[in-house]
Amino acid sequence: MEALISKWHRELELFSGIKPLLILEGNVLDQYRYPVEGSLRQDEIVPLSRYLYTYFKDDGYDQIVFYSNLVGFVSPYDPEMLTRYAALTGTSVNQGAIQAEFKGNDANTAPNVIRRAMGQKQAATVTVLEMASHYITTPERMDQQDVNSFNILLQSALSSAWVRTPNGKKQNQLILLVNKLNDLPAWFYLNNPVCKILELDAPSREERKRMLEGENLAGFFSGTVYRRDVPYYREHPEELERLRERFVGLTEGLSFTELEEMRLLSKQEETPIRDLCTVVDLYKYGIKENPWSTLSVESLKTAKQDFEKRIKGQDAALERTLDVVKRAVTGLNGINSSSTGKPKGVLFYAGPTGTGKTETAKALAEKLFGDESACIRFDMSEYGQSHSDQKLMGAPPGYVGYEAGGQLTNAVKENPFCILLFDEIEKAHSSILDKFLQILEDGRMTDGQGKTVYFSETIIIFTSNLGIYVKDALGNRQPNVTMDMEYSEVRTRVRSAIEDYFKLELGRPEILNRIGENIVVFDYIRKDAAKLILKSQVNKIVGNLREQKNIRIRIEDFAYQSLEEAATFDLSNGGRGIGNQVESLLVNPLSRWMFDNAVVQDAELVIEGFDTAANPPALRCRKEEEGAQA
């Protein structure tokens, strides 16, 4: 099978004979499959240092030496090379290394040794600086010795000598391996005519797929499992192809090292071929059972009725919500996208306050994961500052709070199967919106500590009051929708205002594109729904008193009618406003009466009327068995 050669390897072949200074940026700690025949077996997985040693040795270089500020100069794959390197640079080998500090005034500091190696014409030499990201604190905090060290490296590259070899003329090479390019001073590489930057990305889709093709497939399974399962897939190659495609989608963004560890884990767990993709969950989250795979389709058939017990008057919003869930359960979510690692679903809840947006998210968490605490809420009004993304994702190294991690990333690492609720998203700083773009598109995020956090098993819900009010030509705030409008008009006006906000005011239409058609507009709490909400809240209070204190309460019909009229008179604050009225008209007067009459438990009370006009509101109540009245 023909080897797949990565983009960075092709660039290495092209520029290593032209540019004496190469900076390799990105996954420099990863292992790589060596793609060409030579000293290594083709397709063997090796560390980057071994990869570079093999490449330059096969290319005809005499000496390939590695430096780090921890151990100095070493040549782990051929100690004789280090001996020759020491002779050429006027240094000495001590315990398998040439000891050298990175900065200082000594002639044998690492940059000065490298300058001598780069300038000599006796042997074609490659010097690789490993962990170059850690030589200085930050480019902004360099002292004069740091500047001098990098200046010497720059001068070394500019004056690099050419050496005649049996394979032709070779230019001495200096290679720096860095995690991020901005770990180096910008002046070192910007506008530098002898410098070329090569980016080492995570394995491509083709590279990941190749790990499951041909003889490579057997490496993921124990011998017993492979011999037992593979005959079926030889007869049904289309099913094996579907399995490969799903595995490739789920492993997007993973490194070669992680894929190799996943292969060993699959073999260790004796995973059947059909369950290969479950190893991805096991590797990412450390669990064998994915709640999504155990979710009962039967339970979802009654989901709407269950939701309506908690959320009143929002039929359209509940239908749209359940559509997203059903897509996730049936595996059709994101089926028209190339990324399999996206979140299970994305919803944007809009509409007037107090209409059940947050309650719907909690009800969904309880339905999907058995506990509404699986709905993790973030109040985005707390993340309105430019540095707020660090609170969510974690502070970078060297900053306060680095060890603590981010609030969002920590929550998802602790419970990857959850609903993430971002309340009032329009109040978040724009830097956080950029983070959401990556999460919605790729389903993963690197936190401040450099760890990858996966969002592919979450449902993400944004809530917003956008579109309820708009600004007129003078910038004054005025209602965009009112209660006397039909729901269809409310929905149209709110959606239009949200689109205008993201496209025109915020200038970020790409965020709207990621949300797609999943904007769910909640209706005002209408009179009929308000009565149902009131009844539900009163029944809950009565039920709790009976269960917890054995206090049985009966409200006379006339009394309940007056309570209903008062509690549902003003519906501008939605269900939350009804709850406030219930507390003011029922809970507070009842608790006051029970306290005054020493009713603590084991009683039967009859509420005969409410005085809603009193200040504070009062009620008339009697204790049934005593016939007393107050």
N, C-alpha and C positions, 0 to 999 in steps of 0.2 A: 504493500500500500504506500502510495506516495506521501512523503512527510509534508505536514502543513507548516510552512515557515511564517512566523509572526512578522508583523510590520517592523517592529523594532530590530529584529535580527537582520532583515533586509537593509534597513538603514545603517546598521553596524557594518555590514559588508560594503556598503557604498561609501560611508564617510570615514571609516577607520584608516583608509589609505589617503585621505585628503585633509582631515582636521586632526591636529595633534592633541586637542583638548575635547574630550567627550564627557558630557554630564548625563548620567542615567538617572531619571527621576521616576518615582512612583513605587511600584511593588518590588523594591530592591531586596526585601527580606524573603521574597517568595522563592519557591523552587520552580525549575523550568524543564520542559522536555527538550532535549537536544535534537534538532531536526535534521541534521545532515550527517552523513557517514564520515568517520574519522577516528580519533583516539577513543571516543565514547561510542557506546552502542546507540544506534539511532533510536530516538524516542525514549532514551533513559532519562528519568527525572533526577535532576541534580540541583544543588544550591547555585545561586548566580555566580559565585566566585569560581566554582568548578567549570561552569558554563563558559565564562570569559577566559579562564586558563586554557581550556580545550580549544576554543575558537582561535585565540592568538597563537597558540603553539602549532596548530594545524596550518596557520597562515604563514608560518616561517619565522616567528619572533623567537629570539634566543633566551630572553629572560622575562618572566611574568611574575611580578612581586606585588604583594598586598600589604597595605599599611592601615593601621588604626591607632588612635591615640592611646589605646589601652595596652597594646602589646608591642607596638613598633612595626618594623618591616618583617614580613614572614613570607615563606614560599611553601605552603603546606603540601603541594602536590609534587614538588621536586626540590628538595633541600639544596641540591647542587646549584640551582639557579640563584639562591640567596647568597651563596659563597661567591659566585662570580659578580653578583651585584655589589657586594661589599668591596670586592677588589677594585671595581670600576669607580666606586664613589669614595674610596679612601676611608671606609668604615670597617667595623669588625663585627662578627657574629658572636653573640653571647647567649647560650642556652636556646639555640634555635631561632633567635631573632636579632635584628639590628635595633637596639634601643634608641629611640629618638622622640623628643617632645615635639609637639606641633608648633609651639611658639617659643620665642626666646632669642637671645643674641648670639648663642653658640653656633659655631660653623657646622655642627652636626645636628642641628634641628632638622625635622623632617623636610620642610620646604627647601632648605639648602642641599640636603642629600638628593632630593628629587631634581633640583636644578642641575646638579652635576650629572645625574643619570640621563636627563633629557639632552644635555649638551654634548655628551660623548659620542664618538663615531665608531666604536669598536664592536658593539653588540646591539642589535635591535631590541629595545627594551620597552616593556609596558609596566607602568606603575599604577595600581588601582587603589584609590583611597576609599576604604569601606567606612560606613557610618559617618560620612562627611557632614551629615546634618548636626552632629554633636560636637564639632570642634570648637564652635563658638556658642555663646548663650543665645543671642539673636543678632541679626545684622544691625539692628538699631543700637545695640549696646556693645559694640566692638571697641576695645582699647587699641592703643597704637601698635602693640605687638601683634594683635589679631590682624590689623590692616597690613602690617609688614609681611606677615606670613602669606596672606593671599596675594599680595603684590609680587612676592617671589614666585609663587605658583603661576601667576599670570605671565611674568617675564620668562619663566621656564617654558611655557607653552609657545610664547611668541618666538623664542629662539631655539625651538626643538630641532635637533640635527637629523639628517638622513643618513642611513647606514646601508652599505652594500651587503647583501646576503645572497646565498645560493638561489633564493626565490625572487631575487630582484631587490630594488631599493625599498627600504622600509623607514618610515619616520617614527622616531621615539614617541610613545603615546603616554598621555596622562588622562586617567579616567576617574571621575568622582561619582560615587553612589550616594544619592540623597533621597530622603522620603518626599520632600517638597522642595521645589526650586527656590522658593523664598527663604529657605534655611541658609542660603548663601547670600553674600552681599550682591546687590543687583549690578554694581559696576564691574563685577568680576566676569559676568557673562553677557550683559547687554552691549550691543554694538561691538562685540568681540569677533574679529574676522576669523580667528582660528578655532572658535568654539562651536560645537554642535550639541544640541540638547535632544536626547532620545527619551521618549516617554514609554515606560513599561506599564501597560494597562493590565487589568485582570484578563484572564483567558477569554478569548472571543467565543461566540456561539459555535463556530466551526470547531475550535479546539476542544470545547467541552463535549460536543457531540462525538468527536473522534475517540474520546475515552470509552465510548460504549460500542464502538464498531469493531468488527473483525475479532481478532484474538483478544483485544483489550476488554471485551465484555466479560470474559471468564474471570478476569482479575477482581471483579466486584463481588464474587460469590464463592462460597466454599465449594470444594470439589464435589461433594455429595449433592448439594443443591443444584449446581450447574448441570451435572449429568442427569439429574432427575427432571429439571425444568426445560432445558434447552431444546429437546426434541419437539415439544409443543410449539415453541416460537419459530423453529425452522419450518414448520408446517403453516404457521400463521405469521409471516414476516410483517404484515401490516400492523399487527398488534404490538410487535416489538418496536416498530417505527414510532407508533404513538407513545409508547413508554419512553423512548429516547427523547422525543420532542418535549414531553412534559418534564423530564429530568433536566433537560437543557434549560428550559424556562425557569424552573425553580432554583437553579444554581447560578443564576445571573449575578455577577459581581463577586463571586467567590474566587479565591486564589487557587493556584495549582496545589499549594500546600494543603489547603482546606479540602480540595477535591480528593487528594491522595488520602487524607485522614478519613474522609467519608468512605472511600473505597475499603479501607481497612476495617472500619466500623461495620460496614455491610457484611463483610466476610466473617467478622467476629460474631455478629449476631445471627449468622446463618439465615439472612434475609432471603425469602423466595424472590425470584425474578419479578413476579407480578407486583410485589410490594417494595420495589426499589425506591420509589419516590417517598415512601414513609421514612427512609433513612435520612432524607433531607430534614424533616421535622425533628428526628431524633438527634441529629447533629446540631441543628440550630438552637433547639429549645431544650434538649436533654430529656425529652419525654417520648414515650412510644405511642400514646393515644392522642389523637387529634380530635378535640371536641366537635369540629366540623364534620368529621367522618362518622361520628356516632349520633349526630343530630337526627331525630326521628322526623321523617316526612309527615307522619300522621299528626305529630304535635303541631306542625305548621298549618295543617288544614283547619285547625281551630284557633289559630293565632289571632285572626281579626276579632273573633268574639271575645277572646281573652283580653285583647287590648281595649276593646270598647267598655270593659268593666272599669278601666282606669282612665281612659281618655274619651271624653264625650264630644259629639258633634264634629268629628274630624274624619269622616268616612274617606274622602279623597286622599288626605295625607296618609292615612293608614294603608290604603291600597298601594300608594306609590312606595311607601317604606317596605312593605312586604314583597313588592316586585323585586327590589334590590336584594333582599334576603333570599328569595327563591332562586335568583340567578346565581348567587353564591353557593347555595346548597346543591344546585344541579350542575355546577361547574361551568356555567355559561357566562359568568362575570369576566369581562375583559377578553372574551373569546375572539373578538375582532382586533385585538391588540397583539403586538409582538412580544410584550412583556408579560410573563406569567407571574412575576413576583409582586404585582400590584396589590394594594389592599383588597379585601374581599368585597368591599362596597364603599361608596362615598355618597353622602347625602348632605344637602344644604337646606336646613330648615329655616324658612322665613315666615314672617307673619306677625300680627299684633302680639303684645306682651300678654302672658297669662293664658295662652291658648293650648298649652300642652306639649310644647316642643321638647323640653327637658324630660317631662314625664314619659313621653314616647320613647326616648332614648333609654331610660331606665327600664321600661317595660320590655323593650327589645333585648336588653342585656339579660334580664331574668328569663325570657323565653329561650334565648340561644344558649346561655351558659349556666342557667339555674340559679343565678344570684345577681341582683341588680347592682351589687358592688363591683361587678365586672364592667360597669359603665364608669370610666375614669374621666372626671370633669376638670377642665381647665378654664378658669375665668380669664378671658383674653384682655380684659381691662387692666390686668396686672402685668401685661407684657407689652406696654405701649412705648417703652424706651428703646433707644438704639442698641443697647447691650442686652436686651431682654432675651435674645436668642440663646445667650449663654445660660440663662436660668432653665430654659427648656432642654437644650442639647448638651449642656456641660461646658465649663470654661476650658480654654486651651491650656496646655502645660505652662507653668510659671505664673498663672493667674489665680487670684483668690477663688476658692471653691472648686478647684480642679479635682481634688480627691473625692468630692461629694458626687460628682457626675451631674447629669441634667434631670430635671423633674420628669420630663416626658420620656426620655430614653431609659431612665431607671424604671419607670412604671411599666414600660413595654418589655424590658428585659425580665422583670419579675413576673409579668403575666402577659405573654404574647397573644393570648386568645382573649380579646376584650373589645369593648366599644370605647373609642376615644371621642369625647364630647368637647368641642371647643366653642364655648359660649361667647357670643358677641364678637365674632371674628373680625368685624370691621374695626375694632378698637386695637388690634395687634399692630405692632410696628412692621413696616414693609420688609425688614430683614427676616422676620419670621415667615412672612408669606413666601419668600424665596425658599426657605426650608421645606415648606409644605409642598411646593412645586416638585421638589425631588422625591418626597415621600409618596405623593400621588402618582408620579410617573414610574419610579423604580421600586417603590415598596421597601426602601431601606435608607438608613442614615448612619453616618459615622459620627459618633459622639466625640466630646472633647478629649477623651482618653484614647481615641483612635480605634475604638471597638465598633464593629458593625451591628446595628440594631435593625431587626427586620419587622416590617409592618404588614407583611403579606397575609397574616391571619387575623387582622383587625378589621373592624368597620369604623370608618371615620365619619363623624357627624359634625358639621358646622352649624351653629345657630346664629341668627342675625335679625335685627329689627329694621334692616335696610328696606326702603320702599314704603314704609308706613308714613313717613314724612319726607318731603322734598323741599328744596330751596327755590324760592321764586327769583325773578330777575334781579331783585334788590338784595338777594342773599338771606331773605327772611325764611324761617322755617314754617311750612304750612302742611296741613294734612294732604296726603296723596290718596288715601282710601278712608272710607267711613263705614259705619255699621249699617247704614241704610242701602249700601250697594250689594248686589248679588255676588255670590262667591266667585263666579266666573270673571266678573269685572275686577274684583279684588286680586285674584290670581294674575290676571293679565297686567294690571297696573304695577303690582309688586315685582313681578319678573322683569318687566321693562325697566323699572327703576334700578334693580340690581345690575342688569346688564349695562345701563348707563354709568353706574358707579364704577364698575371694574374697567370698562372700556374708556370712558371719557374722564371721569374725575381721578381715578387711581392710575389710569394708563397701563393696566395689567390684564389685557384680554386673555393672556395665556392661562391665568388662574381660572377664569370662567370656562375655558376650553377643557381643563382637567376635570372640572365638576360635571360638565356636559349637561345632559337633560335631567340631572338628578336634583334640581331645585324643587323642593316640596313646599308649597305655600299653605300655611294653616289659616283656616277661616276664623272670623270673629266668633266669640261665644254667643250664639243666638239664644233667644228666650227658652226654647225647648231644651237645648243642651244645658243651659244654666240651671233649669229645674232638676235635671238628672244629676248634675254635679252637686247641687245642694243636697239632694236626697242621698247620694252616695256618701257625702261627708257626715251628714247627720247619722246615718246608719252606722258608719264607722265609729263615731263617738259613742253611740248607744251600745254597740257591740263590745267595744273595749271595756266600758264600764261594767257590763254584765260579766265579761270574762275575767277581768282583773279584780273586781271588788264585789261581784255579785250584787250590783245595784242595777235594778231593772227600771227603765224609764219608758213612759208612754207619753206621747205628745198628742193632745186633743186636736181634732181636725181643724177647728177654727184657729187654734193657736199656731198650728203648722202653716196655715194659709197666710197668717200675718207675718210669720217669719219668712216665708217664701217671697212675699211681696217686697219686704224690706231688703232681703239679701240679694234679690235679682233686679232691683230697681235701676242700679247703675252698673252696666256691664263693660264699662270702658277699660277696666283692669282685668277683664277675663276671669278665668277660674281662680287665679290668685286673689282677685278682689272678692270673689265669693267666699273663699276661705277666710279672708280677713273679717268679712261680715259675720260669718259663723262664729268666729272667735269672740267678736264684740257683742253679738246679740244672744248667743247661746252659751258658749263655754264660760266666759267671764261671769255673767249673772248666775249661772248654775253653780259654779264653784263657790261664789259668794254665798248663795243660799245654803249650800251643803255645809260650809264652814260655820255659818251663823246658827244652823240647826243641828250641829254635831253629827251629821250623817257621814260616816266614814266607809261603811260597808254593810252588806246584807240588808238592803232596803228596796222598797218599790215606790217609785216616785211618779207623779202625774203632773205634767206641765200643762197648766190650764190657759195660759196666755202670755204674751210678750208685750212689754211697754217699750217699743222701739224708739219712741220720741223722748223718753227720759234721758237724763244725763247724769250718770252713765245709764245705758239701757238696763232694764230690769225684767224679771219674769215673775209670774204667779205660779206657785208650785205647792203640792201637798204630798205628805207621806201617807201612802194608801192605807196601811194597816192601823195608823193612829187617827186617821181622819183629820189631821191637823192641816191648816191652810195658812199660807203666808202671802 
